[in-house]
């Protein structure tokens, strides 16, 4: 690891108004460690009362200024590894997630041991670890993006399981320097995050950065060893699906030279879609701050067709 950013640099917004804590050149392969903070879950466990929780919820560490990154470029963030504490948290926050009605109004917390065998969810259930970054993004052109809800074109709390070791996340650059932030590490998460939380854990995400010139993105995309994944963000599920499909279509026609007819047929047979993270695409109702409005979807293009 060439650089280490401690959780003391935690922020509650993605914004270029925050002073950079590190400046790096792109494409050098230098590895940056982002330490994350989950102290809010410790407080929830201790107090069982949200009014007594003083730690900011879902902070992100940063920002990192990337030299040469300009609006209209894309920032490529490659995830090299994620290291965890020896435990994580599962919590139920009243009013959050798809299971809020059945869980009721009391805060539920469970400390989850983590070791080489996996995450010990119950006395009889141990599941393999699947490390991922839940919250990653760049600064918007003006103002700041929230670190909890919604998801944005620049990233944010997107909670997509594919953002893990070996993957590269491509984020739109809106300001000079991009301003990269990382937070919200998960030991393991079911795609869609039905409970609004995963197995949340503090740790260090190790990444490197590069810049792709003149690649204007309207939402993040993710590259894995076998797929290109396009994130659809829309005010309805159907709009989100449409935007994600359109981005996949343009990728195949404009960046890989397929005819629109061939692309149409290939997509009908090979491009699979899923619900993405649970944070929606619009600012939530202030009276219901953990209830999503809008939708995030993901669309998978297999590299085998390219």
N, C-alpha and C positions, 0 to 999 in steps of 0.2 A: 504494500500500500504506500503510495507516494504522498498522499495528503489525507489528513483526518479532520473532519468537522464534527465537533462535539454537539451533543443535544442542547448545550447552552445557547446555541444559535437557532433555537426553535422559533418559528414564526407562525402566526395564525392567518396569514394570507400569502398568496402568490402575488408579488408586486415588485416592480422595479424601483419603488420608493425605499425599499430596504437596501442598506449599504451592503455590497458584496463582501463576503467573508473570505473569498478565494477568487483569484483570476487565473485562468489556465488557457493554454493554446490548444486548439482542436487537433485531433489526429496524432497526438504524441504517444498515446497508449498509457499515459499516466493514470493510475488508479486512485480514485477519490473515495474515501470512506465517509459515509453519512451516518452518524449515530442518531437513533430515534428515541423518542420519549413516550412512555405509556403511563406516566404517573397518575393520570386521571382515573385509570382503572383501579390502581391501588387505593385511591381515595373513595371511589365508589364502594369498594369492598369494605373499607373501614367504616364509612358513615352510613351507607345505604340511604343516602339522601342527596339528590342532585344539587340542592341549594347549598350544601356544605362543600361541594367540590370546587376548589379554587384553581386547580391546574387547567390551563387551556385544553380544549378537546381537540384531538387530532392535529397536533402541531407538525409542521414540516421544517426540516433543517436546510439552511442555505441563506442567501442564494450564492450560486457560483456564476461568475461572469465569464463567458466564453469568448475569447478574442476573435474578431472577424465575423461573428454571427450577426446577420442583419435581417431586418424584416423581409419576408419573402423566402428566407432560407428555412431549412428544417434542422433541428438539433437531434443528432443520433446519440442515444444514451444506451450503451451496452452494459448489461448487468453481469458481473463476473462472479459474484457470490454474495451470500447473506448469512451472517452469523447471529445467533440468538442467545438470549438469556436461557437459564435452565427451567424457565416456566413461562407460561402465557396466561391469557385471560379469555374466558367467555362471559359475556354479560348480557343482561336484558335491560334495556333502557326504556322506561315507559313511553309509549307513543312512537316507537321506532320499529321499522321493519315490518315484514308481512305477518309476523306472528304476534303482534302487539295485543290483539284482542284476546287471544287465548292465554297469553302470559300475564295479563293484568297490570295493575298499577304499581306493584312493588318492584324495586330493583333486585335482580338476581345476579349473583356473581359466582364464578367458579374458577379457582386457580388450577391451571392445567400443567402438570409436570411435562417437561420436554427433555428427551435424552436420545441416545443413538437408536433406540427402538422406535421412536416416533413420539407423537403427542398422546398422552394418556387421558382420553376424554372422560371415561368412566372407569369403574373398577374392572370392567371386563372388555373395554374397547380401547385398543391402541391403533392409531392410524399412522401411516408413513408421513413424514414431513414433506411438504411441498412449498418451499420458501418462495415468497413473492413480495413485491412492493405494492401496497394499496394506493398510495398517494404520490404522484409524480407529475410535475408540470413546469411550464415556463411562465414568465410574467405576461399579462395582457398588455395591450398598447397603452392603456390608461387605467388608473385605479388599481384595484386588487381583486383577485378571485378568492373565494372562501375555500378553506381546507376541508370542509365537511360536505356541504351541498351547495349547488349541484355539481355535475361534471361539466367541463368547459371544452371548447375547441383546443385550448392550450393544455389540456390534461386536467389534473386535479385529483379528487378522490374517486378515481375511476374503478378501482377494485376489480381488476381483471386478472384471472389466475395465471395467464401467460406471461405476465411481467415478472419473470424470475430469472435465475442464473442461465446464461446462454442466449437470452433474448436481447433484442435491440428495440428500443422504443423511439419512434420518430415523432417529434413534437414541433408544432409551428413556432417560428420565431417572430415575435411581434415588436420587440425592442432591441436596440443594439446591445449585444452581449448575451442575449437570450434569458439570463437569470434563471438558473435551474434550482429547483427545490425537490427534496425527497423526504418521505415520511411514511408512517403507518405500515410497519412490517407485519406480515402474517406468517405463522408457522405452517398453517394449512387453511384453506378456505374452499367451500363448495361454490362452484360457479353460480353467480346470481346473488350470493350472500343474503339468504332469506331472512336472517335474523338481524341484519344491518351491522353485525360484527363477525369477524372470523375468529380464529384462535390468535388473538392479538398479543404481540410480544415485542419488547424492546430488543434492539440489536444494532448491527452495523451492516449497511448495504454498500457493496464495493462496485463502483461503476467507472467507466471511462466515457469520454465524449468526443464527438466529431461533428462537423458541419457539412450538410449537403446543400450546396449553393442552388438558388433558384428552384426550390421545391416548395411551392406554396400549398400547404395542407389546410383543409378546413376541419380536420379532427385528427387525433393521434392514429398512427398505424404501428403495428408490432410485427417484427420479423423473428421467427423461430427457426430451428433447423429444418423444419418441414413445411412451414406455412407462412403466408403473409396474412395478417389479421387487420381488418378495417373496422374502426369504431364508428358506429352511427349514433348521432346525438340529435334528438328531435322532440318536439312538443307532444307528440303522440307516438305510440309504438309504431304505427304504420309510417309516420314521417321518419322516425329513426331508422327503420328498416330500409326505407327508400334511399335515404342519404348514404347509408353504409353500402348498399348495393351499387349505387351510382359511383361511389369512390372506387370500389372494386372493379367496376366496368371500365372506368377511365384509366385505372392502373394497367389493365390488360390491353386496352386499345392504344393509349397514348404512350405508355412507358415500355410496352412489350410488343407493340406492332400488330396485334391480332385485329382482324376485321371485326366490325361490330356484329356481323352475323355469326362468326365463329365464337366470339365472346359470349353472345347470347346463349348459344347452345352449350358451351362449356360451363357457364354459370348455372344453367338449369340442371346440370348433372353433377357438378363437383363442388360448388361453393355452398358450404353449410353455415347456418346462422344460429345464434343463441342470444338469450338475454345477457346483457352485460352486468355491470355493477348496479347497486340499488339506489343511487343518489339522484337520479333524474337529470333533467336538462334545464329546469327553471328554478329560480329562487323559491324556496318553500314558503308557505304561509307562516308568518311570524308566530301565529298562535299554535302551529303544529310544525315546529322547526325540524323534526326528524321524519316527516312524511314527504316522500318524493313526489314531484310533479314533472311529467314528461318521462322520457325513456332513453336508455342507453342499450344499444345492441352491438354484437360483434359478428363479423362475417369472415369466414375462413377460406382463403384461396390456397389450394395445395401447390407447393413448388413443383410437384411432379408434372403439372400441365404446362409449365413455362418453357 
